Structures are given as C-alpha cells and as structure tokens.
C-alpha cells in the first residue's frame, strides 16, 4: 500500500527519535548549522550543553576527552567488582539506567556513558567525524578507566554499538545484553500512531522543534504501558532534546544502515548474548528479536520476552530488567574466577 506524503514526512520525523539516523528536526546540514542555531535561540527555548550540565550534572558526573570531544560518563560501584558498561539508544541518555544502577551498584561496577550529541556529552565536530568511528567512544572510556573486560548492556541503537564492539574488540566484551536492538534496516510504515503523536510529529516537522507534548506522546506510544514513564522522565527527555541543533547529530551513533556491513559484523560476534525484549514494541516486535538471533549466528543466544513492555525495557520496567540481567550473569553465564578461565586461544 503506498504511503501518503504526509505520513511519509511524519515517519521521517519519527524514525531518528528511535535510533535510525535520517535527517530530522534537531539534525541540520553543515551549511545551515550556523544560521539554524542563531534562529533557534530566537524562536525556540533551546538549551546549550553547558546549560544542561548545570541542570543535570551531579556528584557522580565525570568527563573524559575522546577525539577532542568531552564525553560525560558515570562510574559507580566497587572497583574490584564485575563491570557493566551500559549504553543508551539514540535520543536517550545515561539516565536510562538510573534505577538499574541503584539496584545493582552494590555488587557491580557500573559505567554509563552519554554518547556524542546526547545527554551531557559534546556533539561531534568535523574533526571528530574524520578521526573517530562510533565504537571508539566505548573503547576510549574502558581503556581510559583501565577496564579490560565488561558485560555490555545496550538498548535500541546502544545494542547495535555493543554488537559492533564485540566484533571489533572481543577482548573487551565478556557478554552482550541487548534490548530491542535493530538488526535490519527499519521499516516504520506499519506503525499505527495515535492522533496525539501524529499531531506532535506534524508540529515537529513543520517547526523543526520537538516540544514537551511530542515527548509525552512519543514515550507513551513506544511503551507497553505509558503510565510507567514518569512525568519527570518525560521532562528530562524534553530538556535533553531541546539542545541546540547538532551538525552531526547521529554521526557517532552505531547504525544498521543498509544492513550489508552490519550483517558481516554481527556474524563475527561469538560472545554469550542475552536478548531482553519488550515484544509489545510497535516498531521491533518479537519477529525482530528472532531476526537478530539469526544474524548473531555464532553467538550463544538466550532470550527473555516481555509481552507487556515496549521499545525501552530498561526505562519502562527497570526493576525487572535489573533482576533478569543479574540472573543471566550470575546463573546462566557466571563469571569464572581467573584461575578457572580457559587460556587464551582455547
């Protein structure tokens, strides 16, 4: 069935809000970046990265320079405990993992990062785009902290980052935990959006600005139960994504693209992998979880499906997510003491 021009524009505005990297409000061309920024200050209540750091930085906030970019991260829990590296999806931030960190930091060292353009991290500069690839960010954080092995936990495109990292640097990855992560080029033409979300997307498409109402409808639509997403979380999404327009908004976000290279990279992954999937996700339902399992053909796959949960399980049901994550690490794929681990190459 053909997609109407209006619906097509709405989908283009919606897709990057969930990790897919097309041109949208908040992502501008190089030639328009300067003029857009000037107009934005006048017409919309945008915030600078510095203003956001003042509002949302806290005692746990740390910063590291990678490729000339200031990257915000948090490092909590015992220094001698197993490490969890938690990575959010695009249009999110490390605050995705606030509750999981609270529940697990007594027995894990939890490192969370804001990817470039998001949260309190710098957006990619022209120089950074030439010098870096997406996986350089988690590699830089781990190596900068002297961490040699971690369980990588990622949601949406954050999971894509984990797959690429495990393919590139298997020495750094103990296991993967992926939540509602795309494995194919994403087709959103089947989405049946609420009237409220359609109206919010039209405003965003027309104005180039995503207001609070946009995020209220967006987070509700992509949740199994929108009531689970607090008003405070919705407010944070609005604040973080009224940053001044970024020239390279998704430039250092891990993406599936046309799927050709992604398929090659996924086949390289050999680490134990857990899929924690909200099968109530209107974009990536159970069939998407089965697809990613096929692409990760050389990994040992475990699955937990939650039919009442949508696209962001760690945000929607953090207590359940933390319980499943800990059970997987401690019971299904326990970390062996160093003396019991197989020698390299075996």
N, C-alpha and C positions, 0 to 999 in steps of 0.2 A: 504494500500500500504506500503511495507517495506520501512524503512528509510535507506539510504545508510550509510556506516560507516563514510564517510567524512561529510555528512550532520549531522549525529548524534553527531560527535565531535563539529561541528560548533554550534549546538543547546546547547550543554552542556556549551560551552564558552559564549553563549549569555544569557542564562536564568538568571544567577545570576546578570547580569548587570541590571536586572529589578526586583530584589527582591526575587529570588526563591531559593537561598542558596545551589546550588551544588558546587562541587569543581571546581574552575576556576583559570585562571591567577589572581594573587593577593590574593589567598587563599591557604595556604600551610599547610601540615601536621606538627604535633608537631616535629617529628624527623628531618624534613627538614627545619624548620623555620630558624635556625641559619645559616646553610650553604647557604640557598637561599638568606638571607639578605646580606651576605658577597659577593656573586656572583652578586647580583643586583647592589650593589654600583659600581662595576667594569664595568658591561656590559650595564646598562640602567640608564637613568637620573632620578632615584627615588628621592623623597624628604622626609625628616623626618617630623614628626608632628611639631617639633619646627620650622623648616624652613617654613612650611605652616602658622604657627601662625604669624611669622614675615611678611609674604607676605600679608595675608588676615585678620588678626586681625585688629580691628578698635576701635574707641572710644565707640562703643556700645557693644563690646565683653565683656562677663563676663564668669567666670568659677566656677563650683561647683564640689565638690568631692562627688561621689556616689559609694559606694562599693569599694573604693580605686581608682576609675577612675576619671580623670579630664574631666568633661563634659563642652563643650562650649555651651553657650546659649546667647540670647539677650532678653531684657525685655524693651519694648518701649510703650509709650502712657501713658495717665492719670492713676494714681494708683487706682483711685476710679471708673474706667470705667469697663464695662463687659470684661471678659478675653477671649481671643482667644489663645488656645495652638495649634501651627502649627507644624506638624511633616512631614518631608520629607520621601521619599521612599529610599530603599537601593540603593547604587551607586549615591546618591544625597547629598545635604547638606541644611542647613537652608537658604542658598541663593536662594533656590527655591522660597521663599516667599518675596524676596526683594521688588518687586513692590506692592504686596498686602499690605505689611506693610506701605509703603509710602502713599498709598491711604487711609488706614483705621486707622492709629495710632492716628488721631486727636480725634476719638470717641471710640476706643477700646484700652485696654491694651493687647499688642500682645507679647506673649512669644514664642520664636522659639528655638529649640534645634538641635544640631548636635548629632545624635545617635552614640554610640560607633563604632569605626573604620572609621568614616566618618567625613568630614569637618575638624574641628579643635579639635575634641574630641579624647581621648585616645582609643586605641583598647582594647578589653577585655583581661585581664590576666587570667592565670589559676585560681588564687584565685577568681577573679570576676566571672568566669564561674561557680564556685561552690557556690558563695554567692548570685548571682543575677539571676532574670528572666527578660525578656525584659521590662515588664511593670514597673519594679522597677525604670527605668530611668525617665519616665514622672512623676511618683508618687514622686520621690525624688525631682525633680525640683519644682513641685507645692507646696509640703509641705515645701521645703526649702525657698520658696518665701512667704509662708503664704497664699497661694491661696486655697480657699476651694471649688471653683466651676469654671468650664471653659467650653466653647464650644471647642470641639476637632475637629481640621481640619487636615485631613491626605490624602496624595496621595499615590497610589500604596501600598507598604507594610507599609507605615505610617498609612494608613487607617486600615490595619489589627491591628496595635498597638492600634488604637482607639477603635476598637470593643472589643479587649481583656481587655482594661482598663475599658470600660463601663460595661463589665460583672463582672470584679473583684471589681471595686470601683465605683459603680453607684453614690455614694455621691459626687464624684469629677467632674462628667460629666453632664453638662446642656443639651447638644445635641451633635449629631455627624454630621460632614460633611465629606463625603467620596468621593474620586475621583479616578476612575479607580483602584479599590482595588480588588484583587483576593478573591474568596470565595471557590474555588475548587482547587485541585492540577492542576497546569497549564500545558497544553499541547501546545507546540510550533511547533508541527510537520506540522501544516497547514501554517506556515509563508512562504511567497514568498519573499525572501530577494533580495535586489538589488545586482548586481555584485560587486559593490564597498564595500558593507557591508560584503558580503561573503569573499572577499579577505582580508578585515581587520580582520575578525574573524579568518581566517586561520592563519594570521600572529600572532595574539594574542595566538592562540592555540599552534603554533609552538615555540614561543619565551617566552611565559609567561608574555608578556608586551603589554599593550594597548596604542598605540601611538595616536597622535593627529588626524590622519586620521580615526582611529577607532571611536573616539567620534564624529567626524564630520558626518560620515555615520550613526552611531547609533542614534544620536539625530534627524537627518533628517528622517530616516526610521520610527521612532516612533512618529513623528509629523504629524498632518494633513497637515500642510504647513511648510516645513523645513525652509523656508525663515524667519519665525517668531522667530527662535532661533538665537540669535546674535552671531557674531564671539567671543565676549567677554565671553559669556556663555559657548561656546564650549571650549574656552581656559581654563576657570575655571574647567570644568569637567576633562579635561586632567590633569591639575595641581593637583587637589584633588585626582585623582585616579591613580597618579603615586607615591602614598605613598609607603613606604617600605612594602613588603608583610606582611599581618597580619596573625598571627597564628589562630585566631578565628574570621575571617572576618565577618561572619554573625551570630556569636554566640549570640548576644543580639538584633538581628533583629526579629520582630514578623513575624512568617511564618505560612502558612496554613498547611504545612507538608502533611501528607496523608489525611487530611481533617476530620478525625474522631473526635478528640478533638475540632477542630475548629468549627465543626457543633454544638457541645454541647455549646460552649462558645457563638456563635452567637445567639443561641436561648435564652440566658439569657439577651440579650440587650433589654431594654424597652424604651430607650430614643428616642425622635424625631430624625429622621435621614434624611438628605438630600444627595442624590446621584447627584453629578455634574459630568457628564460623557462625555468624548470625545468618541463618538461612531465610529470615524474614527481610533480608536486604532486597529492596526493589531493583537494584542495579546488578548485584552479583549474588544471585541465589545459590542454592545447593549445586546446580549444574556447574557453576563457576569453580566451586571447591573441587568437584570431581575433575574438571579440566586441569586445574593446577597440579593435582595429583598425578595426572598423566604426563605432564611436562617435566615434573620432577621425578623422572623415571628411575634415576639412580640413587634416590634418597629413600630411607625407611620412613614411610608416612603413617602418622596416627591422626585420627580425626575426632573432633567433638563438635557436634552440630547443635545449635540452639535455635529452634524454630520461632521463638518469640522475640528474637533480637534482630536488629537491623545491621546497617553498614559499619557501625562503630562500637563493637562489643566492649572494648576497654573503657569507653566513655559511658555506655548505657548500663552495663552490668559489671562494674569494676570488682565487686566482691567475688562474684562467680568467676570472673576472669582470673583473678589472683589465685583462687583455690585450684582451678584447673591447671594453671601454669605451674604452681608449686608441686602439684601431684605428678605432673609429667616429669619434672626434673628430678624429684625425689623418689618416685616409684617406677615410672616407666623407663626413664633413661638416666639413672643415677650417675652422679659424677664419681668416678673411681679415685681412691687415693693415688697419689703419684706413683707409688711403688707397684700398684696393680695395673697401671695402664700399659698397653702394648707398646713396645719400642716403635720408634718412627719407621714407617715403611711396612708395618705388619697389619 
